[in-house]
């Protein structure tokens, strides 16, 4: 592959993941401003969040099939155009209906671009997919950290949230230009596989290893989302000697921020860890590390609450490493990555309802304890997942 094409691929992967991380982590901040700007009530804000997620899930599955049938460049081009239209349209919306419609387009665009990047990696970095997935997700984390800071600076200068979305759309235009100059190699993965259909996607589940990976992703996201959403509520419910409610809220916020920081650091070094241990041993070791850190953190939460921050470091490499393993199990890279993101979306959606209902019936401490079950399940699945040898990898 020419050096210029390799440079374009790296730019497409890392710039896209940075942008996606930034958009994902600023949804709440933006919607709070939108709520006052175009007079949304809280139920309408909830509808906005749901519409965005529906768009993401639909695009994840459709874009995966589309990537396998028509090629990576085609589906990523569609995704970038959708993002540009959605962000510009959203920034120009002054009514609920228009904002809702364009926000759905943003969700569709993000889903398409996410699957596109996840398909590019195993196509061009088959043997080092786990390493590149970790680096790409590290850039996603950097985007999550940097963009809220940028937004706060903008708001301090009395700048509208609309300028932020316009600026992001301009950055995506640069990604689109890079994409147009990208010339994929003439391989089956790039040209598309016309036989790929919804039926062939469903047939992926007949492979036990693929099923194990998808279940691993689902329960991983359930554990991660459950922690981020419910840990502050749990911590504030504890009776900790000498701490006021405000102090507990501040400590919980610090722990969540530290979780995100260690999470990002872990993904930066995750590639090196995989290089030394291999993908399967990394998956097993860090799944057990996650379970141990969660158990110990819960045991010593009132006396040494900062211990549970290690859960973020332990979880950091699991999702991209599982993606890397999955990429070796089938030639339908786009379809599989689409299914993976659908599974991750379901994991995030179901955990909120499940923990919420259990907490309502039996208390938040018992609801939070479901994370032990999720983390134990991913530890068991990590032992069941096998990394295929190069000779065993599918040819079609």
Secondary structure, DSSP 4 states (H G I P E B T S, - for coil): --HHHHHHHHHHHHHHHHHHHHHHHTHHHHHHHHHHHTT--HHHHHHHHHHHHHHHHHHHHHHHHHHHHH-HHHHHHHHHHHHHHHHHHHHT--SHHHHHHHHHHHHHHHHHHHHHHHHHHHHH-STTHHHHHHHHHHHHHHHHHHHHHHHHHHHHTT--HHHHHHHHHHHHHHHHHHHHT----SSHHHH--TT--HHHHHHGGGSHHHHHHHHHHHHHHHHHHHHHHHHHHHHHHS--TT--HHHHHHHHHHHHHHHHHHHHHHHHHHHHHHHHH-HHHHHHHHHHHHHHHHHHHHHTTTT-GGGGGHHHHHHTTHHHHHHHHHTTS-S-HHHHHHHHHHHHHHHHHHHHHHHHHHHHHH-HHHHHTHHHHHHHHHHHHHHH--PPPGGGS---
